[in-house]
Amino acid sequence: MLLTISGLPGSGTTTVGKLLTEHYSVDIISAGDVFRGLAKERGVTLAEFGRLAESDPSIDIEIDKRQSDIANSSDNLILEGRLAGQMAKKALKIWIKAPLEVRVKRIVDREGSSFEVRMQETVEREASEALRYKEIHSIDINDLSVYDLVVDSSRWDQFVITDMLKKAIDACGSF
């Protein structure tokens, strides 16, 4: 089985993805890891690479191609990333969502800084990404119709969400 977990920053995709990989003993491929790997290959910081990605569509295209290639040639894998569900043709596709304020509070708790600073950064980042996704792939990141499951992580903690997802995964044919 191939599983994708997608969602906006701070929604809980990484946390839930890690819990599922532990439970099923499968690998997880993260778009963030691919992004960090490409930054390292180019010898730049993540912040520099992020700014570069805003003006160089080939970066997003490379990240998406790598994830798409992995998704369409692998089984028994979790693919985590904003566009993972859009890139994988044969997968159980999950979107984890949460209100902006909840997500920003999580980002502050995880990374520090003030709520106001992280709110501004998050709003700007999401607007930039949404524009790039639309221009590069004709994807509306707010269109959740491609997902099999949409879960609001502000309603339950990561363990309840993971348990819910395990039931859905097992019902589809476990890893």
N, C-alpha and C positions, 0 to 999 in steps of 0.2 A: 504494500500500500504506500502511496505517496500522499502526504498530508501537507497542506500549506497553512501557515498562520500569518495573517496580515493585520495591520492596524496602525494607527497614527502614533507618534512618539508619546510614551508614557501610558499607553493603553494596557500593557502587560504582555505583549507578544513574546518577548524574550524570556520572561519568568515562566510563563505557561509552557513555552516550547521546551525549556530545560527540564521542567517537571515531567513532561511527556516523554522526552528522550530517556530520562532515568527509568521511567516505568516500563517502556517498551524496549529499552536497550538498542535504540537506533541512533544514527547520526543526525545531526541538525546542521544545515547549511544556512547561514545568516547573510542577508544582503549587506548588513553592517560589516560582517567579517570580510566579505568580498570587497566592499568599499575601502576598508582599512588595508587590505592586501594590495589593492591598486595604488593607494596613497604611498604605501611603503615601497612598492616597485618603482614609483616615480620619485622617491626621496623627498616627499613633502609631508607637512603635518596634516592632520585631519581637517583643521580649519582652512588651511591653504587649499587643500584638495576640494573641500566643499565650495569655496569661492570659485575655484577653477571650473567645477561642474556646472555652476550657474551660467557660465559663458561658453562652455564646451560640451555640446550635446553628446559627443562621442563617449564621454565618461559614463553617462547614464545608459547609453546604448550598450557599452561593454559590460556593465554590471548586469543589465537585464539579459544580455545574451548568455553570459556565464550561468546565471540562474536558470534561464530557459533550457540551456543545454543539459544542465544537471537534472532539472525536473523531468525532462522528456527522455532521459536515458537511464534513470535510476528508479529503483523500487525500494521500499522499506526505508524511507527517508522523510525527515521533516524539513521543509523549506520555509524559512522565516524571513519576511520582508514585506515592505509596503505593497509591492506589485507581485509578490509570489503567486497569489491566486490568479492573477491576470496572465502570468507567464506559463503556468503549468496546465497542460491540456487534460491530463488524466490524474486527477487528485481529488481528495476530499478537501474542500476549501473552507477555511474558517476566517472570519473577520472578528477581531476583538475591538470593541469601541468603549469609549468613556467620554464624559463631557470634558471640554477644554480645561476648565478650572481644576478638575480632578487630575487630569493628566499633567498639568503644569505643577501642581503640588507634588506629585510623584517625582517629577524631574528635579525639582528643588531638593526634595529629600535625598535623591540619589546623587545629584551632581553639585549641590550647593547653590549659592548665589541667592538673590532676592526673588520673590514671587514676581514682582513687576518686570525685572530684567528677563527672567525665563519666559514670562508670558509674551513679551515683545519678540524675543528670539523665536519662540515656538510658532507664533502667528506668522512671522516673516518667513520662517523655514517652510511651513506648510503651504503658504501661498506660492512660494518659489517652486516647491516640488509639484504642486497641483498644476501650475502653468507648464512646467517641463514635461510632466506626464501627458498633458493634453497635446502639447506641440509635438513631442517625439513619437508618442504611441496612440494618440487620439483616445486616451483613457481619461474618463472622469472619475477621479479617486473617490468621489462621493456616491457613485453608483455601486451599490452593494449587491446588485442582482446576480452577479457571477458566483456569489458565495453560497455554500450549502448551509452554513450556520453563521449567525451573527449573535455575539454574546456581549452584553454590557458589563464590563468589569467593575463598574462602580457599584453594582448591586451585590456582588459576591467576591470573596477573596480568591486568591490564586488556587487554593486547594479545592474549593467547591467548583470553580470553573474547570480545573483539570479533571475532577471526577465526572463532571457533566460531559466533557469532551471524550473521556475514556469510554463512556457508555455509547456515545455516537460512533466512535471509531470501531469499537468491538461489534456494534450492530452492522457495520459496513463490511466487516472482514478485517480482523485485527492484523497488526504487523506480523 
